[in-house]
Amino acid sequence: MARFEHTVTVAALDRGWFEETAGHVVDLFEASREQDGAILLPDGRPVHGLRLLKGRHLQPGAEYGEIPGEKDEGRGGPEPAVEAAAPPEKAPSEPAVEAAVLREWRPSRVIAVESHAVDEGMSMRVGVRLREPRAPKSLELSLDGHNPEGGSLYRFSGRAKADLHAWWAALEQPLTAPPPARAPVVGKAVHRLGKARLTVTPRAAGDGSWRVSVVLSVRGRWLLRPVAAVGLFFARKPVERGFREAVDSSVAEWAEMLAELPRLRGEALRAEIADALTEPPQPVAEEPEPSEPAPKSL
């Protein structure tokens, strides 16, 4: 078994703001209604990119997604015909199919959603379960993927759980206190060739930030354990480098996300969340490539 550990410092997230935001999101959807497939917030504005495809809104079994072909509406006339003598060089791949099914909607206790996507032959099923959504207690994730035309090498699964109450409790401990016996965040992945386990444990830093320790353990399965051990022995440094780079990249993304969060509370925060749910995301403007200087004349 190989074990990798990396500790980083990240900006802290305010617990009160986080729980208030979660409460506003749940309340907005709880007060929403369905009209001709569109999901309307209490002020009548439709939620962007979310439509009811089957079932009853906010009832177990309700299926949400996008209507096929809706993305192409309003893009102009039909595409020009292709000459019969010029067949395409490569057959187009099948379009991705994605849908989300509401499994449970009990805002005071649990919300569970399961999504299923098929893209280029790979089938992915993702489950999300949030306990005590208005003041989140825990978040559970599940992932199962396989290719029906492939063998066992094309099948994998993963499970993760974030105990949010334990997370906040760990951050409230004195700086000299020992780390918690159990990591608040635990993830596991299983493949025919091996298993992986990831833990995330926070501690408060003296300047108000968080010190977060991330530990990854990898091992082979069954008769492949000796083979995996040899492979990890020779590839340990590249794997460790990639692990540290992935953690550092996540820290950078976390900082960018915190910088974009609104510093609002109360009704102003609720209004900001409603705007974010109903307005399409703004495209990121590409920076122009620097032009080459004109050659000097002789």
Residue pairs with C-beta under 8 A, 6 or more apart in sequence:
1 217
1 218
1 219
1 229
2 217
2 218
2 219
2 232
2 236
2 239
3 215
3 216
3 217
4 215
4 216
4 217
4 218
4 239
4 240
4 243
4 244
5 213
5 214
5 215
5 216
6 213
6 214
6 243
6 244
6 247
6 248
7 211
7 212
7 213
7 214
8 211
8 212
8 214
8 247
8 248
8 251
9 205
9 209
9 210
9 211
9 212
10 209
10 210
10 212
10 251
10 254
10 255
11 209
11 210
11 254
11 255
11 258
12 171
12 208
12 209
12 210
13 258
15 168
17 261
17 265
17 269
18 136
19 134
19 135
19 136
20 265
20 269
21 269
21 273
22 133
22 134
22 135
22 136
23 134
23 135
24 269
24 270
24 273
25 273
26 107
26 111
26 133
26 134
27 107
27 134
27 270
28 41
28 42
28 270
28 273
28 274
28 277
29 58
30 58
30 107
31 41
31 42
32 39
32 40
32 41
32 42
32 47
32 57
32 58
33 39
33 40
33 57
34 40
34 52
34 56
34 57
37 51
37 52
37 53
37 67
38 46
38 47
38 51
38 52
39 46
39 47
39 50
39 51
39 52
39 57
39 64
40 46
40 47
41 47
41 274
41 277
41 278
43 274
45 274
45 278
46 278
47 277
47 278
48 277
48 278
48 279
48 280
49 66
49 280
50 64
51 64
51 65
51 66
51 67
52 62
52 63
52 64
53 63
53 64
53 65
53 67
53 99
54 61
54 62
54 63
55 61
55 62
55 63
55 102
56 62
58 102
58 105
59 102
59 105
60 102
60 103
60 104
60 105
61 101
61 102
61 103
62 101
62 102
63 99
63 100
63 101
63 102
64 99
64 100
64 101
64 102
65 98
65 99
65 100
66 98
82 88
93 120
94 118
94 120
94 121
96 117
96 118
96 119
96 120
97 117
97 118
97 119
98 115
98 116
98 117
98 118
99 115
99 116
99 117
100 113
100 114
100 115
101 113
101 114
101 115
101 116
102 112
102 113
103 112
103 113
103 114
103 127
104 110
104 111
104 112
104 129
105 111
107 133
107 134
108 132
108 134
109 131
109 132
110 129
110 130
110 131
110 132
110 133
111 129
111 130
111 133
112 127
112 128
112 129
112 130
113 127
113 128
114 125
114 126
114 127
114 128
115 125
115 126
115 127
115 128
116 123
116 124
116 125
116 126
117 123
117 124
117 126
118 124
121 147
121 148
121 149
121 150
122 145
122 146
122 147
122 154
123 145
123 146
123 147
123 148
124 143
124 144
124 145
125 142
125 143
125 144
125 145
126 141
126 142
126 143
127 140
127 141
127 142
127 143
128 139
128 140
128 141
129 139
129 140
129 141
130 136
130 138
130 139
130 140
131 137
131 138
131 139
131 140
132 138
136 164
137 163
137 164
137 165
138 161
138 162
138 163
138 164
138 165
139 161
139 162
139 164
140 159
140 160
140 161
140 162
141 158
141 159
141 160
141 161
141 187
142 157
142 158
142 159
142 160
143 156
143 157
143 158
143 159
144 156
144 157
144 158
145 155
145 156
145 157
146 154
146 155
146 156
147 154
147 155
152 192
153 192
153 193
155 191
155 192
156 189
156 190
156 191
157 189
157 190
158 187
158 188
158 189
158 190
159 187
159 188
160 185
160 186
160 187
160 188
160 198
161 185
161 186
161 187
162 184
162 185
163 182
163 184
163 185
164 184
166 180
166 182
166 184
167 184
167 185
167 202
169 180
170 179
170 180
170 184
170 201
170 202
170 203
171 202
171 203
171 204
171 210
172 204
173 180
173 203
173 204
175 203
175 204
175 205
175 206
179 201
179 203
179 213
180 201
183 199
183 200
183 201
183 215
184 200
184 201
184 202
185 198
185 199
185 200
185 201
186 197
186 198
186 199
186 200
187 197
187 198
187 199
188 195
188 196
188 197
188 198
189 195
189 196
189 197
189 198
190 221
191 221
192 221
193 220
193 221
193 224
193 228
194 218
194 219
194 220
194 221
194 224
194 228
195 218
195 219
195 221
196 216
196 217
196 218
196 219
197 216
197 217
198 214
198 215
198 216
198 217
199 214
199 215
200 212
200 213
200 214
201 212
201 213
201 215
202 210
202 211
202 212
202 213
203 210
203 211
203 212
203 213
204 210
204 211
205 211
214 247
216 243
218 228
218 232
218 239
219 225
219 228
220 226
220 227
220 228
220 229
221 228
232 239
262 269
262 272
264 272
